[in-house]
């Protein structure tokens, strides 16, 4: 039971990475762990793209002065992406649980580990892609001024997060 819970938590964390990384301090809460600079630089393009995720824009509808038509379009995009993302996440979770079971045998079959690991990554990628596609379509719903405002808000969040982590990447 604890092993399954650990797998569920690990997969949830991986699937939540795009949203968590947008929060102040990212997933690690500003800890200077080795490799976090590399993770930040790898995730930065996706984080910038997720600034226009429909759920994020809907949370800021007043600040962005979204019209009722824009709210309707964004709600439709959000609701269409959710089942695709959730289905892919469920498939990823299934493969992570299977991989966990294989890893906890007396002599784990590395072929089975590889199969489940690669399948989990593929499904996690599908879940992220569903969110990125929704964000791309949502960006097109905005006016030029609204896009500029969202971009400025995202840049401001990134700047604050870097300051909390001590000014950016740490080199050894």
C-alpha positions as CSV (number, residue, x, y, z in Angstrom):
1,X,0.0,0.0,0.0
2,X,2.8,2.4,0.9
3,X,4.7,1.5,-2.3
4,X,1.6,2.2,-4.4
5,X,1.1,5.5,-2.5
6,X,4.7,6.5,-3.3
7,X,4.2,5.8,-7.0
8,X,1.0,7.8,-7.0
9,X,2.7,10.7,-5.3
10,X,5.7,10.6,-7.6
11,X,3.5,10.5,-10.7
12,X,1.3,13.2,-9.4
13,X,4.3,15.4,-8.9
14,X,5.6,14.8,-12.4
15,X,2.2,15.6,-13.9
16,X,1.9,18.7,-11.8
17,X,5.3,20.0,-12.7
18,X,4.2,22.6,-15.2
19,X,1.9,24.2,-12.7
20,X,4.1,23.8,-9.7
21,X,7.1,25.3,-11.5
22,X,5.1,28.5,-12.1
23,X,4.6,28.9,-8.4
24,X,7.1,30.9,-6.3
25,X,10.0,28.7,-5.5
26,X,9.0,26.0,-8.0
27,X,8.5,22.4,-6.8
28,X,11.5,22.5,-4.6
29,X,10.5,25.6,-2.7
30,X,13.7,27.4,-3.6
31,X,16.1,24.7,-2.3
32,X,19.5,24.8,-4.1
33,X,19.5,21.2,-5.1
34,X,22.1,20.1,-7.6
35,X,20.5,19.9,-11.0
36,X,17.7,22.3,-10.3
37,X,19.3,24.9,-12.5
38,X,19.3,22.4,-15.3
39,X,15.7,21.5,-14.6
40,X,14.7,25.2,-14.6
41,X,16.4,25.8,-17.9
42,X,14.8,22.7,-19.5
43,X,11.3,23.5,-18.1
44,X,11.4,27.3,-18.8
45,X,10.0,27.1,-22.4
46,X,7.1,24.9,-21.3
47,X,6.4,27.2,-18.3
48,X,6.3,30.2,-20.5
49,X,3.9,28.4,-22.8
50,X,1.7,27.3,-19.8
51,X,1.1,31.0,-18.9
52,X,-1.8,30.9,-21.4
53,X,-3.4,27.7,-20.1
54,X,-7.1,28.2,-20.2
55,X,-7.6,27.6,-16.4
56,X,-4.9,30.2,-15.7
57,X,-6.5,32.8,-17.9
58,X,-9.9,32.1,-16.5
59,X,-8.5,32.7,-13.0
60,X,-7.3,36.1,-14.3
61,X,-10.4,37.0,-16.3
62,X,-11.1,40.2,-14.4
63,X,-7.5,41.4,-14.6
64,X,-7.4,40.6,-18.3
65,X,-10.8,42.1,-19.0
66,X,-11.9,39.0,-20.8
67,X,-15.2,39.3,-22.7
68,X,-18.0,36.8,-22.2
69,X,-17.2,35.3,-25.5
70,X,-13.5,34.8,-24.5
71,X,-14.6,33.2,-21.2
72,X,-16.9,30.8,-23.1
73,X,-14.1,29.9,-25.6
74,X,-11.6,29.4,-22.8
75,X,-14.0,27.3,-20.8
76,X,-14.6,25.1,-23.8
77,X,-10.9,24.7,-24.4
78,X,-10.3,23.8,-20.7
79,X,-13.1,21.3,-20.6
80,X,-12.0,19.6,-23.9
81,X,-8.4,19.2,-22.7
82,X,-9.2,17.9,-19.3
83,X,-10.4,14.4,-20.2
84,X,-7.5,13.9,-22.6
85,X,-5.0,15.0,-19.9
86,X,-6.8,12.9,-17.2
87,X,-6.9,9.7,-19.4
88,X,-3.2,10.0,-20.3
89,X,-2.3,10.7,-16.6
90,X,-4.3,7.6,-15.6
91,X,-2.4,5.5,-18.1
92,X,0.9,6.9,-16.9
93,X,0.0,6.0,-13.3
94,X,-0.9,2.5,-14.3
95,X,2.5,2.0,-15.9
96,X,4.3,3.5,-12.9
97,X,2.5,1.1,-10.6
98,X,3.4,-1.8,-12.9
99,X,7.1,-0.6,-13.0
100,X,7.0,-0.3,-9.2
101,X,5.8,-3.9,-8.9
102,X,8.5,-5.2,-11.2
103,X,11.2,-3.3,-9.3
104,X,10.2,-4.8,-6.1
105,X,10.6,-8.5,-7.1
106,X,13.6,-10.5,-6.2
107,X,15.2,-10.2,-9.6
108,X,13.5,-7.3,-11.6
109,X,13.2,-7.9,-15.3
110,X,14.9,-4.9,-16.8
111,X,13.0,-5.3,-20.1
112,X,9.7,-4.9,-18.2
113,X,11.1,-2.0,-16.2
114,X,12.1,-0.3,-19.5
115,X,8.7,-1.0,-21.1
116,X,6.7,0.5,-18.2
117,X,9.1,3.4,-17.7
118,X,8.9,4.4,-21.4
119,X,5.1,3.9,-21.5
120,X,4.7,6.1,-18.4
121,X,6.9,8.8,-20.0
122,X,4.9,8.6,-23.3
123,X,1.6,9.0,-21.4
124,X,3.0,11.8,-19.2
125,X,4.1,13.5,-22.5
126,X,0.6,13.1,-23.9
127,X,-0.8,14.7,-20.8
128,X,1.5,17.6,-21.0
129,X,0.9,17.9,-24.7
130,X,-2.8,18.2,-24.1
131,X,-2.2,21.1,-21.7
132,X,0.2,22.8,-24.1
133,X,-2.2,22.5,-27.0
134,X,-5.0,24.0,-24.9
135,X,-2.6,26.8,-23.9
136,X,-1.7,27.5,-27.6
137,X,-5.3,27.6,-28.6
138,X,-6.1,29.8,-25.6
139,X,-3.4,32.3,-26.6
140,X,-5.1,32.7,-29.9
141,X,-8.4,33.7,-28.1
142,X,-6.6,36.7,-26.5
143,X,-6.2,40.1,-28.0
144,X,-2.7,41.5,-28.6
145,X,-2.9,43.6,-25.5
146,X,-4.1,40.7,-23.4
147,X,-1.2,38.5,-24.7
148,X,1.3,41.2,-23.8
149,X,-0.3,41.5,-20.3
150,X,-0.1,37.7,-19.8
151,X,3.5,37.7,-21.0
152,X,4.5,40.5,-18.6
153,X,2.7,38.7,-15.7
154,X,4.6,35.4,-16.5
155,X,7.9,37.3,-16.8
156,X,7.3,38.9,-13.4
157,X,6.5,35.5,-11.8
158,X,9.7,34.0,-13.2
159,X,11.7,37.0,-11.9
160,X,10.3,36.7,-8.4
161,X,10.9,32.9,-8.5
162,X,14.5,33.4,-9.5
163,X,15.0,36.0,-6.7
164,X,13.7,33.5,-4.2
165,X,16.1,30.9,-5.4
166,X,19.1,33.2,-4.9
167,X,19.3,34.9,-8.3
168,X,19.1,32.0,-10.7
169,X,21.3,29.0,-11.5
170,X,24.0,28.0,-9.1
171,X,27.2,26.9,-10.5
172,X,29.6,24.6,-8.7
